[in-house]
Amino acid sequence: MHAAIKAFNPGSETLIPEGCHIIELSNSEADADVSIARARVEPGITTQWHRLAGITERYVIISGEGTVEVGELQPTAVKSGDVVIIPPLYRQRITNNGKEDLIFLAICTPRFVPGAYQNILEK
């Protein structure tokens, strides 16, 4: 690994099929231990149920408010400053039930790779 500074590029935001907008902040083989993405969920949107194989994910809520569902935990309200820890293979989704965008960091260890993503059909 080498020292680096990665500039934030809001123009790189992508709407993914799960239902949220993602900006990859740091995700490369050169730093395979972790990836960081900025996620944005619009008001009234609930992301699709999904899980990650072999990856622990953390949501760090930056702004907005919502409800997160992880594994068999009860749906839980989240707001700025909250951290959600999602072990590998735990089902997850998040709902923005506020009036403004829900923005959070998705921090994955090891780094996120598309092959780890598993869509889960509604229960």
Phi and psi in radians as a Rosetta constraint file:
Dihedral C 1 N 2 CA 2 C 2 CIRCULARHARMONIC -2.155 0.35
Dihedral N 2 CA 2 C 2 N 3 CIRCULARHARMONIC 2.687 0.35
Dihedral C 2 N 3 CA 3 C 3 CIRCULARHARMONIC -1.078 0.35
Dihedral N 3 CA 3 C 3 N 4 CIRCULARHARMONIC 2.501 0.35
Dihedral C 3 N 4 CA 4 C 4 CIRCULARHARMONIC -2.761 0.35
Dihedral N 4 CA 4 C 4 N 5 CIRCULARHARMONIC 2.719 0.35
Dihedral C 4 N 5 CA 5 C 5 CIRCULARHARMONIC -2.199 0.35
Dihedral N 5 CA 5 C 5 N 6 CIRCULARHARMONIC 2.156 0.35
Dihedral C 5 N 6 CA 6 C 6 CIRCULARHARMONIC -1.888 0.35
Dihedral N 6 CA 6 C 6 N 7 CIRCULARHARMONIC 2.077 0.35
Dihedral C 6 N 7 CA 7 C 7 CIRCULARHARMONIC -1.299 0.35
Dihedral N 7 CA 7 C 7 N 8 CIRCULARHARMONIC 2.452 0.35
Dihedral C 7 N 8 CA 8 C 8 CIRCULARHARMONIC -1.224 0.35
Dihedral N 8 CA 8 C 8 N 9 CIRCULARHARMONIC 2.255 0.35
Dihedral C 8 N 9 CA 9 C 9 CIRCULARHARMONIC -2.158 0.35
Dihedral N 9 CA 9 C 9 N 10 CIRCULARHARMONIC 1.598 0.35
Dihedral C 9 N 10 CA 10 C 10 CIRCULARHARMONIC -1.078 0.35
Dihedral N 10 CA 10 C 10 N 11 CIRCULARHARMONIC -0.393 0.35
Dihedral C 10 N 11 CA 11 C 11 CIRCULARHARMONIC -1.255 0.35
Dihedral N 11 CA 11 C 11 N 12 CIRCULARHARMONIC -0.165 0.35
Dihedral C 11 N 12 CA 12 C 12 CIRCULARHARMONIC -1.593 0.35
Dihedral N 12 CA 12 C 12 N 13 CIRCULARHARMONIC 0.089 0.35
Dihedral C 12 N 13 CA 13 C 13 CIRCULARHARMONIC -1.089 0.35
Dihedral N 13 CA 13 C 13 N 14 CIRCULARHARMONIC 2.369 0.35
Dihedral C 13 N 14 CA 14 C 14 CIRCULARHARMONIC -2.229 0.35
Dihedral N 14 CA 14 C 14 N 15 CIRCULARHARMONIC 2.334 0.35
Dihedral C 14 N 15 CA 15 C 15 CIRCULARHARMONIC -1.447 0.35
Dihedral N 15 CA 15 C 15 N 16 CIRCULARHARMONIC 2.087 0.35
Dihedral C 15 N 16 CA 16 C 16 CIRCULARHARMONIC -1.714 0.35
Dihedral N 16 CA 16 C 16 N 17 CIRCULARHARMONIC 2.732 0.35
Dihedral C 16 N 17 CA 17 C 17 CIRCULARHARMONIC -0.971 0.35
Dihedral N 17 CA 17 C 17 N 18 CIRCULARHARMONIC -0.446 0.35
Dihedral C 17 N 18 CA 18 C 18 CIRCULARHARMONIC -1.039 0.35
Dihedral N 18 CA 18 C 18 N 19 CIRCULARHARMONIC -0.471 0.35
Dihedral C 18 N 19 CA 19 C 19 CIRCULARHARMONIC 1.990 0.35
Dihedral N 19 CA 19 C 19 N 20 CIRCULARHARMONIC 0.187 0.35
Dihedral C 19 N 20 CA 20 C 20 CIRCULARHARMONIC -2.240 0.35
Dihedral N 20 CA 20 C 20 N 21 CIRCULARHARMONIC 2.856 0.35
Dihedral C 20 N 21 CA 21 C 21 CIRCULARHARMONIC -1.694 0.35
Dihedral N 21 CA 21 C 21 N 22 CIRCULARHARMONIC 2.342 0.35
Dihedral C 21 N 22 CA 22 C 22 CIRCULARHARMONIC -2.184 0.35
Dihedral N 22 CA 22 C 22 N 23 CIRCULARHARMONIC 2.418 0.35
Dihedral C 22 N 23 CA 23 C 23 CIRCULARHARMONIC -2.122 0.35
Dihedral N 23 CA 23 C 23 N 24 CIRCULARHARMONIC 2.032 0.35
Dihedral C 23 N 24 CA 24 C 24 CIRCULARHARMONIC -1.268 0.35
Dihedral N 24 CA 24 C 24 N 25 CIRCULARHARMONIC 2.014 0.35
Dihedral C 24 N 25 CA 25 C 25 CIRCULARHARMONIC -1.524 0.35
Dihedral N 25 CA 25 C 25 N 26 CIRCULARHARMONIC -0.684 0.35
Dihedral C 25 N 26 CA 26 C 26 CIRCULARHARMONIC -2.745 0.35
Dihedral N 26 CA 26 C 26 N 27 CIRCULARHARMONIC 2.012 0.35
Dihedral C 26 N 27 CA 27 C 27 CIRCULARHARMONIC -2.812 0.35
Dihedral N 27 CA 27 C 27 N 28 CIRCULARHARMONIC 1.708 0.35
Dihedral C 27 N 28 CA 28 C 28 CIRCULARHARMONIC -2.640 0.35
Dihedral N 28 CA 28 C 28 N 29 CIRCULARHARMONIC 2.758 0.35
Dihedral C 28 N 29 CA 29 C 29 CIRCULARHARMONIC -1.082 0.35
Dihedral N 29 CA 29 C 29 N 30 CIRCULARHARMONIC -0.444 0.35
Dihedral C 29 N 30 CA 30 C 30 CIRCULARHARMONIC -1.183 0.35
Dihedral N 30 CA 30 C 30 N 31 CIRCULARHARMONIC -0.339 0.35
Dihedral C 30 N 31 CA 31 C 31 CIRCULARHARMONIC -2.363 0.35
Dihedral N 31 CA 31 C 31 N 32 CIRCULARHARMONIC 1.138 0.35
Dihedral C 31 N 32 CA 32 C 32 CIRCULARHARMONIC -1.254 0.35
Dihedral N 32 CA 32 C 32 N 33 CIRCULARHARMONIC -0.168 0.35
Dihedral C 32 N 33 CA 33 C 33 CIRCULARHARMONIC -1.318 0.35
Dihedral N 33 CA 33 C 33 N 34 CIRCULARHARMONIC -0.372 0.35
Dihedral C 33 N 34 CA 34 C 34 CIRCULARHARMONIC -2.711 0.35
Dihedral N 34 CA 34 C 34 N 35 CIRCULARHARMONIC 2.623 0.35
Dihedral C 34 N 35 CA 35 C 35 CIRCULARHARMONIC -2.310 0.35
Dihedral N 35 CA 35 C 35 N 36 CIRCULARHARMONIC 2.662 0.35
Dihedral C 35 N 36 CA 36 C 36 CIRCULARHARMONIC -2.332 0.35
Dihedral N 36 CA 36 C 36 N 37 CIRCULARHARMONIC 2.231 0.35
Dihedral C 36 N 37 CA 37 C 37 CIRCULARHARMONIC -2.273 0.35
Dihedral N 37 CA 37 C 37 N 38 CIRCULARHARMONIC 2.620 0.35
Dihedral C 37 N 38 CA 38 C 38 CIRCULARHARMONIC -1.717 0.35
Dihedral N 38 CA 38 C 38 N 39 CIRCULARHARMONIC 2.183 0.35
Dihedral C 38 N 39 CA 39 C 39 CIRCULARHARMONIC -1.942 0.35
Dihedral N 39 CA 39 C 39 N 40 CIRCULARHARMONIC 2.521 0.35
Dihedral C 39 N 40 CA 40 C 40 CIRCULARHARMONIC -2.348 0.35
Dihedral N 40 CA 40 C 40 N 41 CIRCULARHARMONIC 2.179 0.35
Dihedral C 40 N 41 CA 41 C 41 CIRCULARHARMONIC -2.020 0.35
Dihedral N 41 CA 41 C 41 N 42 CIRCULARHARMONIC 2.205 0.35
Dihedral C 41 N 42 CA 42 C 42 CIRCULARHARMONIC -1.293 0.35
Dihedral N 42 CA 42 C 42 N 43 CIRCULARHARMONIC 2.729 0.35
Dihedral C 42 N 43 CA 43 C 43 CIRCULARHARMONIC -0.953 0.35
Dihedral N 43 CA 43 C 43 N 44 CIRCULARHARMONIC 2.396 0.35
Dihedral C 43 N 44 CA 44 C 44 CIRCULARHARMONIC 1.441 0.35
Dihedral N 44 CA 44 C 44 N 45 CIRCULARHARMONIC -0.037 0.35
Dihedral C 44 N 45 CA 45 C 45 CIRCULARHARMONIC -1.692 0.35
Dihedral N 45 CA 45 C 45 N 46 CIRCULARHARMONIC 2.415 0.35
Dihedral C 45 N 46 CA 46 C 46 CIRCULARHARMONIC -2.027 0.35
Dihedral N 46 CA 46 C 46 N 47 CIRCULARHARMONIC 2.229 0.35
Dihedral C 46 N 47 CA 47 C 47 CIRCULARHARMONIC -1.244 0.35
Dihedral N 47 CA 47 C 47 N 48 CIRCULARHARMONIC 2.820 0.35
Dihedral C 47 N 48 CA 48 C 48 CIRCULARHARMONIC -1.238 0.35
Dihedral N 48 CA 48 C 48 N 49 CIRCULARHARMONIC 2.612 0.35
Dihedral C 48 N 49 CA 49 C 49 CIRCULARHARMONIC -1.075 0.35
Dihedral N 49 CA 49 C 49 N 50 CIRCULARHARMONIC 2.351 0.35
Dihedral C 49 N 50 CA 50 C 50 CIRCULARHARMONIC -2.736 0.35
Dihedral N 50 CA 50 C 50 N 51 CIRCULARHARMONIC 3.018 0.35
Dihedral C 50 N 51 CA 51 C 51 CIRCULARHARMONIC -2.650 0.35
Dihedral N 51 CA 51 C 51 N 52 CIRCULARHARMONIC 2.859 0.35
Dihedral C 51 N 52 CA 52 C 52 CIRCULARHARMONIC -2.087 0.35
Dihedral N 52 CA 52 C 52 N 53 CIRCULARHARMONIC 2.218 0.35
Dihedral C 52 N 53 CA 53 C 53 CIRCULARHARMONIC -1.469 0.35
Dihedral N 53 CA 53 C 53 N 54 CIRCULARHARMONIC 2.172 0.35
Dihedral C 53 N 54 CA 54 C 54 CIRCULARHARMONIC 1.307 0.35
Dihedral N 54 CA 54 C 54 N 55 CIRCULARHARMONIC 0.207 0.35
Dihedral C 54 N 55 CA 55 C 55 CIRCULARHARMONIC -2.301 0.35
Dihedral N 55 CA 55 C 55 N 56 CIRCULARHARMONIC 2.291 0.35
Dihedral C 55 N 56 CA 56 C 56 CIRCULARHARMONIC -1.612 0.35
Dihedral N 56 CA 56 C 56 N 57 CIRCULARHARMONIC 2.319 0.35
Dihedral C 56 N 57 CA 57 C 57 CIRCULARHARMONIC -2.073 0.35
Dihedral N 57 CA 57 C 57 N 58 CIRCULARHARMONIC 2.543 0.35
Dihedral C 57 N 58 CA 58 C 58 CIRCULARHARMONIC -2.218 0.35
Dihedral N 58 CA 58 C 58 N 59 CIRCULARHARMONIC 2.313 0.35
Dihedral C 58 N 59 CA 59 C 59 CIRCULARHARMONIC -1.739 0.35
Dihedral N 59 CA 59 C 59 N 60 CIRCULARHARMONIC 2.187 0.35
Dihedral C 59 N 60 CA 60 C 60 CIRCULARHARMONIC -1.931 0.35
Dihedral N 60 CA 60 C 60 N 61 CIRCULARHARMONIC 1.880 0.35
Dihedral C 60 N 61 CA 61 C 61 CIRCULARHARMONIC -1.294 0.35
Dihedral N 61 CA 61 C 61 N 62 CIRCULARHARMONIC 2.149 0.35
Dihedral C 61 N 62 CA 62 C 62 CIRCULARHARMONIC -1.667 0.35
Dihedral N 62 CA 62 C 62 N 63 CIRCULARHARMONIC -0.813 0.35
Dihedral C 62 N 63 CA 63 C 63 CIRCULARHARMONIC -2.734 0.35
Dihedral N 63 CA 63 C 63 N 64 CIRCULARHARMONIC 2.797 0.35
Dihedral C 63 N 64 CA 64 C 64 CIRCULARHARMONIC 1.572 0.35
Dihedral N 64 CA 64 C 64 N 65 CIRCULARHARMONIC -3.013 0.35
Dihedral C 64 N 65 CA 65 C 65 CIRCULARHARMONIC -2.573 0.35
Dihedral N 65 CA 65 C 65 N 66 CIRCULARHARMONIC 2.675 0.35
Dihedral C 65 N 66 CA 66 C 66 CIRCULARHARMONIC -2.910 0.35
Dihedral N 66 CA 66 C 66 N 67 CIRCULARHARMONIC -2.948 0.35
Dihedral C 66 N 67 CA 67 C 67 CIRCULARHARMONIC -2.240 0.35
Dihedral N 67 CA 67 C 67 N 68 CIRCULARHARMONIC 2.237 0.35
Dihedral C 67 N 68 CA 68 C 68 CIRCULARHARMONIC -1.919 0.35
Dihedral N 68 CA 68 C 68 N 69 CIRCULARHARMONIC 2.512 0.35
Dihedral C 68 N 69 CA 69 C 69 CIRCULARHARMONIC -2.196 0.35
Dihedral N 69 CA 69 C 69 N 70 CIRCULARHARMONIC 2.150 0.35
Dihedral C 69 N 70 CA 70 C 70 CIRCULARHARMONIC -2.348 0.35
Dihedral N 70 CA 70 C 70 N 71 CIRCULARHARMONIC 2.207 0.35
Dihedral C 70 N 71 CA 71 C 71 CIRCULARHARMONIC 0.915 0.35
Dihedral N 71 CA 71 C 71 N 72 CIRCULARHARMONIC -2.314 0.35
Dihedral C 71 N 72 CA 72 C 72 CIRCULARHARMONIC -1.728 0.35
Dihedral N 72 CA 72 C 72 N 73 CIRCULARHARMONIC 0.157 0.35
Dihedral C 72 N 73 CA 73 C 73 CIRCULARHARMONIC -1.130 0.35
Dihedral N 73 CA 73 C 73 N 74 CIRCULARHARMONIC 2.658 0.35
Dihedral C 73 N 74 CA 74 C 74 CIRCULARHARMONIC -1.144 0.35
Dihedral N 74 CA 74 C 74 N 75 CIRCULARHARMONIC 2.566 0.35
Dihedral C 74 N 75 CA 75 C 75 CIRCULARHARMONIC -0.925 0.35
Dihedral N 75 CA 75 C 75 N 76 CIRCULARHARMONIC 2.353 0.35
Dihedral C 75 N 76 CA 76 C 76 CIRCULARHARMONIC -2.269 0.35
Dihedral N 76 CA 76 C 76 N 77 CIRCULARHARMONIC 2.320 0.35
Dihedral C 76 N 77 CA 77 C 77 CIRCULARHARMONIC -1.201 0.35
Dihedral N 77 CA 77 C 77 N 78 CIRCULARHARMONIC 2.426 0.35
Dihedral C 77 N 78 CA 78 C 78 CIRCULARHARMONIC -2.278 0.35
Dihedral N 78 CA 78 C 78 N 79 CIRCULARHARMONIC 2.658 0.35
Dihedral C 78 N 79 CA 79 C 79 CIRCULARHARMONIC -2.600 0.35
Dihedral N 79 CA 79 C 79 N 80 CIRCULARHARMONIC 3.117 0.35
Dihedral C 79 N 80 CA 80 C 80 CIRCULARHARMONIC -0.871 0.35
Dihedral N 80 CA 80 C 80 N 81 CIRCULARHARMONIC 2.277 0.35
Dihedral C 80 N 81 CA 81 C 81 CIRCULARHARMONIC 1.684 0.35
Dihedral N 81 CA 81 C 81 N 82 CIRCULARHARMONIC -0.290 0.35
Dihedral C 81 N 82 CA 82 C 82 CIRCULARHARMONIC -1.315 0.35
Dihedral N 82 CA 82 C 82 N 83 CIRCULARHARMONIC 2.622 0.35
Dihedral C 82 N 83 CA 83 C 83 CIRCULARHARMONIC -2.183 0.35
Dihedral N 83 CA 83 C 83 N 84 CIRCULARHARMONIC 2.284 0.35
Dihedral C 83 N 84 CA 84 C 84 CIRCULARHARMONIC -1.963 0.35
Dihedral N 84 CA 84 C 84 N 85 CIRCULARHARMONIC 2.201 0.35
Dihedral C 84 N 85 CA 85 C 85 CIRCULARHARMONIC -1.856 0.35
Dihedral N 85 CA 85 C 85 N 86 CIRCULARHARMONIC 2.185 0.35
Dihedral C 85 N 86 CA 86 C 86 CIRCULARHARMONIC -2.151 0.35
Dihedral N 86 CA 86 C 86 N 87 CIRCULARHARMONIC 1.812 0.35
Dihedral C 86 N 87 CA 87 C 87 CIRCULARHARMONIC -1.128 0.35
Dihedral N 87 CA 87 C 87 N 88 CIRCULARHARMONIC 2.840 0.35
Dihedral C 87 N 88 CA 88 C 88 CIRCULARHARMONIC -0.961 0.35
Dihedral N 88 CA 88 C 88 N 89 CIRCULARHARMONIC 2.453 0.35
Dihedral C 88 N 89 CA 89 C 89 CIRCULARHARMONIC 1.202 0.35
Dihedral N 89 CA 89 C 89 N 90 CIRCULARHARMONIC 0.143 0.35
Dihedral C 89 N 90 CA 90 C 90 CIRCULARHARMONIC -1.443 0.35
Dihedral N 90 CA 90 C 90 N 91 CIRCULARHARMONIC 2.277 0.35
Dihedral C 90 N 91 CA 91 C 91 CIRCULARHARMONIC -1.158 0.35
Dihedral N 91 CA 91 C 91 N 92 CIRCULARHARMONIC 2.618 0.35
Dihedral C 91 N 92 CA 92 C 92 CIRCULARHARMONIC -2.712 0.35
Dihedral N 92 CA 92 C 92 N 93 CIRCULARHARMONIC 2.628 0.35
Dihedral C 92 N 93 CA 93 C 93 CIRCULARHARMONIC -2.850 0.35
Dihedral N 93 CA 93 C 93 N 94 CIRCULARHARMONIC 2.824 0.35
Dihedral C 93 N 94 CA 94 C 94 CIRCULARHARMONIC -2.425 0.35
Dihedral N 94 CA 94 C 94 N 95 CIRCULARHARMONIC 2.505 0.35
Dihedral C 94 N 95 CA 95 C 95 CIRCULARHARMONIC -2.061 0.35
Dihedral N 95 CA 95 C 95 N 96 CIRCULARHARMONIC 2.348 0.35
Dihedral C 95 N 96 CA 96 C 96 CIRCULARHARMONIC -1.629 0.35
Dihedral N 96 CA 96 C 96 N 97 CIRCULARHARMONIC 1.850 0.35
Dihedral C 96 N 97 CA 97 C 97 CIRCULARHARMONIC -1.863 0.35
Dihedral N 97 CA 97 C 97 N 98 CIRCULARHARMONIC 0.356 0.35
Dihedral C 97 N 98 CA 98 C 98 CIRCULARHARMONIC -1.735 0.35
Dihedral N 98 CA 98 C 98 N 99 CIRCULARHARMONIC -2.979 0.35
Dihedral C 98 N 99 CA 99 C 99 CIRCULARHARMONIC -1.784 0.35
Dihedral N 99 CA 99 C 99 N 100 CIRCULARHARMONIC -0.127 0.35
Dihedral C 99 N 100 CA 100 C 100 CIRCULARHARMONIC -2.142 0.35
Dihedral N 100 CA 100 C 100 N 101 CIRCULARHARMONIC 2.907 0.35
Dihedral C 100 N 101 CA 101 C 101 CIRCULARHARMONIC -0.999 0.35
Dihedral N 101 CA 101 C 101 N 102 CIRCULARHARMONIC 2.474 0.35
Dihedral C 101 N 102 CA 102 C 102 CIRCULARHARMONIC -1.653 0.35
Dihedral N 102 CA 102 C 102 N 103 CIRCULARHARMONIC 2.086 0.35
Dihedral C 102 N 103 CA 103 C 103 CIRCULARHARMONIC -2.118 0.35
Dihedral N 103 CA 103 C 103 N 104 CIRCULARHARMONIC 2.293 0.35
Dihedral C 103 N 104 CA 104 C 104 CIRCULARHARMONIC -2.590 0.35
Dihedral N 104 CA 104 C 104 N 105 CIRCULARHARMONIC 2.768 0.35
Dihedral C 104 N 105 CA 105 C 105 CIRCULARHARMONIC -1.571 0.35
Dihedral N 105 CA 105 C 105 N 106 CIRCULARHARMONIC 2.413 0.35
Dihedral C 105 N 106 CA 106 C 106 CIRCULARHARMONIC -1.922 0.35
Dihedral N 106 CA 106 C 106 N 107 CIRCULARHARMONIC 1.909 0.35
Dihedral C 106 N 107 CA 107 C 107 CIRCULARHARMONIC -1.905 0.35
Dihedral N 107 CA 107 C 107 N 108 CIRCULARHARMONIC 2.096 0.35
Dihedral C 107 N 108 CA 108 C 108 CIRCULARHARMONIC -2.025 0.35
Dihedral N 108 CA 108 C 108 N 109 CIRCULARHARMONIC 2.391 0.35
Dihedral C 108 N 109 CA 109 C 109 CIRCULARHARMONIC -2.310 0.35
Dihedral N 109 CA 109 C 109 N 110 CIRCULARHARMONIC 2.256 0.35
Dihedral C 109 N 110 CA 110 C 110 CIRCULARHARMONIC -1.050 0.35
Dihedral N 110 CA 110 C 110 N 111 CIRCULARHARMONIC -3.074 0.35
Dihedral C 110 N 111 CA 111 C 111 CIRCULARHARMONIC -1.043 0.35
Dihedral N 111 CA 111 C 111 N 112 CIRCULARHARMONIC 2.655 0.35
Dihedral C 111 N 112 CA 112 C 112 CIRCULARHARMONIC -1.192 0.35
Dihedral N 112 CA 112 C 112 N 113 CIRCULARHARMONIC 2.343 0.35
Dihedral C 112 N 113 CA 113 C 113 CIRCULARHARMONIC -2.286 0.35
Dihedral N 113 CA 113 C 113 N 114 CIRCULARHARMONIC 2.439 0.35
Dihedral C 113 N 114 CA 114 C 114 CIRCULARHARMONIC -0.955 0.35
Dihedral N 114 CA 114 C 114 N 115 CIRCULARHARMONIC -0.577 0.35
Dihedral C 114 N 115 CA 115 C 115 CIRCULARHARMONIC -1.142 0.35
Dihedral N 115 CA 115 C 115 N 116 CIRCULARHARMONIC -0.264 0.35
Dihedral C 115 N 116 CA 116 C 116 CIRCULARHARMONIC -1.456 0.35
Dihedral N 116 CA 116 C 116 N 117 CIRCULARHARMONIC -0.283 0.35
Dihedral C 116 N 117 CA 117 C 117 CIRCULARHARMONIC -1.334 0.35
Dihedral N 117 CA 117 C 117 N 118 CIRCULARHARMONIC 2.288 0.35
Dihedral C 117 N 118 CA 118 C 118 CIRCULARHARMONIC -2.266 0.35
Dihedral N 118 CA 118 C 118 N 119 CIRCULARHARMONIC 2.039 0.35
Dihedral C 118 N 119 CA 119 C 119 CIRCULARHARMONIC -1.297 0.35
Dihedral N 119 CA 119 C 119 N 120 CIRCULARHARMONIC 2.457 0.35
Dihedral C 119 N 120 CA 120 C 120 CIRCULARHARMONIC -2.085 0.35
Dihedral N 120 CA 120 C 120 N 121 CIRCULARHARMONIC 2.289 0.35
Dihedral C 120 N 121 CA 121 C 121 CIRCULARHARMONIC -1.194 0.35
Dihedral N 121 CA 121 C 121 N 122 CIRCULARHARMONIC 2.648 0.35
Dihedral C 121 N 122 CA 122 C 122 CIRCULARHARMONIC -0.906 0.35
Dihedral N 122 CA 122 C 122 N 123 CIRCULARHARMONIC 2.515 0.35
